[in-house]
Amino acid sequence: MPILTVPFRFRGPATSANGGYMGGLVARYVDGPATVTLHRPPPLDTPMTVGPDSGRDVRVWHGDVLIAEATRAGDGEALQVPDAVSIEEVRAVEGRSGYYQDPSFPGCFGCGTAREPGDGLRIFPGPIDQRTLWAAPWTPDESVADRGLRVHPEIVWAALDCPSGIAASEAFDLGPETVIVLGRMTARLGKLPAVGDECRVFAWPIARDGRKLTAGSALLGPDDEVLAEAHAVWLTVPKGATA
């Protein structure tokens, strides 16, 4: 069976993988758009087995513990991506989310402020005035691209991940003793961005149902083209339950 390993670089919490990155890795084994469910925090630098691989349903195991599973997403109704906001407006709100006053995961590959340029993605969303929308600029570098200088699909999944969590947690006003972790993500990737593209990531809350928060996110290219979109389900947990 195939072996999947998440290097330490791609962590979210200190001891487990960034959920979006993990989702993108698993989605590689599925034909077409995928829905990935995370059952346990994916370990770092640890071999995991992938199987069975039918082109539609995939499970990832660490020993006899189910870590994640993926299925091919249907052709359901596409997300309603909000109207684009200019790169100038997005730059003006970068890093202004309340989350950054005391980030739960400062070392996160996607949104961690402790990560250096060229190491983490450093996607720092902020709220857009008068809109229920969070946005951040992102220009991918060579470290997250293939030899053709197109961004790896799992990196796009990671870019879509954290902004939706920040949007959901702030819109639904979670208390200081609560954090959220990714439970499920469905992503549809169209065109992969190239190194140096001046992209924008948008995220918006959708609903709350008890411990479950749902949110959408989208990656836009320099010409406002929607390159990728995702629907995420986040789960609330007590602060300190994950690190």
C-alpha positions as CSV (number, residue, x, y, z in Angstrom):
1,M,0.0,0.0,0.0
2,P,1.2,3.6,-0.6
3,I,2.9,5.4,2.3
4,L,2.1,9.0,3.1
5,T,4.3,11.1,5.4
6,V,3.7,14.8,6.4
7,P,7.0,16.6,7.0
8,F,7.3,18.8,10.1
9,R,7.3,21.9,7.9
10,F,3.6,21.4,7.2
11,R,2.4,21.4,10.7
12,G,-0.7,23.3,11.9
13,P,-0.7,22.7,15.7
14,A,2.8,22.0,17.0
15,T,2.5,18.2,16.8
16,S,0.1,17.5,13.9
17,A,-0.3,18.4,10.3
18,N,-2.0,21.5,8.9
19,G,-5.5,20.1,8.1
20,G,-5.8,21.7,4.7
21,Y,-2.4,20.4,3.6
22,M,-3.2,16.9,4.8
23,G,-6.5,17.1,3.0
24,G,-4.7,18.0,-0.2
25,L,-2.3,15.1,0.1
26,V,-5.1,12.6,0.6
27,A,-7.1,14.2,-2.2
28,R,-4.4,13.3,-4.7
29,Y,-5.6,9.7,-4.4
30,V,-9.1,10.6,-5.5
31,D,-10.3,11.3,-9.0
32,G,-11.6,14.9,-9.3
33,P,-12.9,17.2,-6.5
34,A,-12.6,15.6,-3.1
35,T,-14.2,15.7,0.4
36,V,-11.6,14.8,3.1
37,T,-12.7,14.0,6.7
38,L,-10.1,14.1,9.4
39,H,-10.8,11.6,12.2
40,R,-7.6,12.1,14.2
41,P,-4.8,14.7,14.2
42,P,-2.4,13.6,11.4
43,P,1.0,12.9,12.9
44,L,4.2,14.5,11.6
45,D,7.2,12.8,10.2
46,T,5.4,9.5,10.6
47,P,4.6,7.0,7.8
48,M,0.9,6.4,7.3
49,T,-0.6,3.8,4.9
50,V,-3.1,4.7,2.2
51,G,-5.8,2.3,1.1
52,P,-7.9,1.0,-0.5
53,D,-7.5,3.2,-3.6
54,S,-10.5,2.8,-5.8
55,G,-10.2,6.2,-7.4
56,R,-13.2,7.3,-5.2
57,D,-12.8,6.2,-1.6
58,V,-9.5,6.4,0.2
59,R,-8.5,5.9,3.9
60,V,-5.3,6.8,5.7
61,W,-4.2,4.8,8.7
62,H,-1.5,5.1,11.3
63,G,-1.3,1.5,12.4
64,D,-4.9,0.5,13.1
65,V,-6.0,4.1,13.8
66,L,-8.0,5.8,11.1
67,I,-6.6,9.2,10.5
68,A,-8.5,10.5,7.5
69,E,-10.7,9.4,4.6
70,A,-11.5,10.9,1.3
71,T,-14.4,10.5,-1.2
72,R,-15.0,12.0,-4.6
73,A,-17.1,15.2,-4.2
74,G,-20.3,15.3,-6.2
75,D,-21.3,17.9,-8.7
76,G,-23.4,19.8,-6.2
77,E,-24.2,23.5,-6.3
78,A,-21.0,25.6,-6.3
79,L,-20.3,28.0,-3.5
80,Q,-21.5,31.5,-4.0
81,V,-18.1,33.3,-3.9
82,P,-18.5,36.9,-2.8
83,D,-17.7,39.8,-5.1
84,A,-14.0,40.4,-5.4
85,V,-12.2,43.0,-3.3
86,S,-9.2,44.8,-4.7
87,I,-5.7,43.8,-3.8
88,E,-5.2,47.3,-2.2
89,E,-8.2,46.7,0.1
90,V,-7.0,43.3,1.0
91,R,-3.5,44.5,1.8
92,A,-5.0,47.2,4.1
93,V,-6.7,44.6,6.3
94,E,-3.9,42.0,6.3
95,G,-3.3,40.6,9.8
96,R,-6.1,42.6,11.4
97,S,-8.2,39.7,12.6
98,G,-8.7,39.5,16.3
99,Y,-7.1,36.0,16.1
100,Y,-3.7,37.6,15.8
101,Q,-3.8,39.3,19.2
102,D,-3.2,35.8,20.7
103,P,-2.9,33.2,17.9
104,S,-3.6,29.6,19.0
105,F,-1.2,28.2,16.5
106,P,1.6,30.7,15.8
107,G,3.7,28.0,14.1
108,C,1.0,26.9,11.6
109,F,2.1,26.5,8.1
110,G,-0.8,28.4,6.7
111,C,-1.4,31.3,9.1
112,G,1.4,31.2,11.6
113,T,3.0,34.5,12.5
114,A,6.1,32.7,13.8
115,R,6.9,31.3,10.3
116,E,9.5,33.0,8.2
117,P,8.9,33.9,4.5
118,G,9.7,31.0,2.3
119,D,8.9,28.6,5.2
120,G,5.2,29.1,6.0
121,L,2.5,30.6,3.7
122,R,2.0,33.6,6.0
123,I,-1.6,34.1,5.0
124,F,-3.0,36.6,7.5
125,P,-6.6,37.4,6.9
126,G,-8.4,40.5,8.1
127,P,-12.1,41.6,8.1
128,I,-13.3,43.7,5.2
129,D,-15.4,46.7,6.4
130,Q,-19.1,46.5,5.9
131,R,-19.0,43.0,4.7
132,T,-19.0,39.5,6.3
133,L,-15.8,38.7,4.6
134,W,-12.2,38.1,5.6
135,A,-9.4,38.4,3.1
136,A,-5.6,38.1,2.8
137,P,-3.0,38.6,0.0
138,W,-0.8,35.7,-1.0
139,T,2.0,35.5,-3.5
140,P,3.3,31.9,-3.7
141,D,7.1,31.3,-3.8
142,E,9.2,28.6,-5.4
143,S,9.3,26.4,-2.3
144,V,5.6,25.4,-2.8
145,A,5.7,24.8,-6.5
146,D,6.7,22.1,-9.0
147,R,9.5,22.4,-11.5
148,G,7.0,24.1,-13.9
149,L,6.6,26.7,-11.2
150,R,2.9,25.8,-10.6
151,V,1.8,25.6,-7.0
152,H,1.3,22.0,-5.7
153,P,-2.4,21.2,-5.2
154,E,-2.0,20.4,-1.5
155,I,-0.6,23.9,-1.0
156,V,-3.8,25.4,-2.5
157,W,-5.8,23.3,0.0
158,A,-3.6,24.7,2.8
159,A,-4.1,28.2,1.6
160,L,-7.9,27.7,1.6
161,D,-7.9,26.2,5.1
162,C,-6.9,28.7,7.9
163,P,-8.8,31.8,6.5
164,S,-12.1,30.0,6.7
165,G,-11.4,28.9,10.3
166,I,-10.6,32.5,11.3
167,A,-13.7,33.8,9.5
168,A,-15.9,31.3,11.2
169,S,-14.5,31.7,14.7
170,E,-14.7,35.5,14.6
171,A,-18.1,35.7,13.0
172,F,-19.6,33.3,15.6
173,D,-17.7,35.0,18.5
174,L,-16.1,32.0,20.2
175,G,-14.8,32.7,23.7
176,P,-11.1,32.9,24.6
177,E,-11.1,29.4,26.0
178,T,-12.3,27.8,22.7
179,V,-10.4,27.0,19.5
180,I,-11.4,25.2,16.4
181,V,-9.9,22.4,14.4
182,L,-10.7,21.3,10.8
183,G,-13.1,18.4,10.7
184,R,-13.9,18.1,7.0
185,M,-13.1,20.0,3.8
186,T,-14.4,19.8,0.3
187,A,-12.2,21.5,-2.3
188,R,-12.6,22.1,-6.0
189,L,-9.4,23.2,-7.8
190,G,-9.6,24.8,-11.2
191,K,-6.3,26.5,-12.2
192,L,-3.2,26.2,-10.0
193,P,-1.5,29.6,-9.4
194,A,2.0,30.2,-10.6
195,V,5.0,31.4,-8.5
196,G,4.8,35.2,-8.2
197,D,1.1,35.5,-8.9
198,E,-0.5,38.2,-6.7
199,C,-3.4,36.2,-5.3
200,R,-6.1,36.9,-2.8
201,V,-7.7,34.5,-0.4
202,F,-11.3,35.2,0.6
203,A,-13.2,33.5,3.5
204,W,-16.7,33.9,4.9
205,P,-18.8,32.2,7.6
206,I,-21.9,30.1,6.6
207,A,-23.5,28.6,9.7
208,R,-23.1,27.2,13.2
209,D,-24.7,24.1,14.6
210,G,-23.5,23.3,18.1
211,R,-19.8,22.4,18.0
212,K,-19.8,22.6,14.2
213,L,-19.0,25.8,12.3
214,T,-19.1,25.9,8.5
215,A,-17.4,28.4,6.2
216,G,-16.4,28.9,2.6
217,S,-13.1,30.1,1.1
218,A,-11.8,30.9,-2.3
219,L,-8.5,31.6,-4.0
220,L,-8.6,34.4,-6.7
221,G,-5.9,35.1,-9.2
222,P,-4.6,38.5,-10.3
223,D,-7.4,39.0,-12.8
224,D,-10.2,38.1,-10.3
225,E,-10.5,34.5,-11.7
226,V,-11.6,32.0,-9.0
227,L,-8.8,29.5,-9.1
228,A,-10.2,27.3,-6.3
229,E,-12.9,27.1,-3.7
230,A,-13.6,25.1,-0.5
231,H,-16.3,24.4,2.0
232,A,-15.0,23.5,5.5
233,V,-16.5,22.1,8.6
234,W,-14.7,23.2,11.8
235,L,-15.1,21.7,15.3
236,T,-14.8,23.6,18.5
237,V,-12.5,22.2,21.2
238,P,-11.3,23.6,24.6
239,K,-8.1,25.7,24.3
240,G,-5.2,23.4,25.3
241,A,-6.8,20.3,24.0
242,T,-4.5,20.5,20.9
243,A,-1.1,22.1,20.7
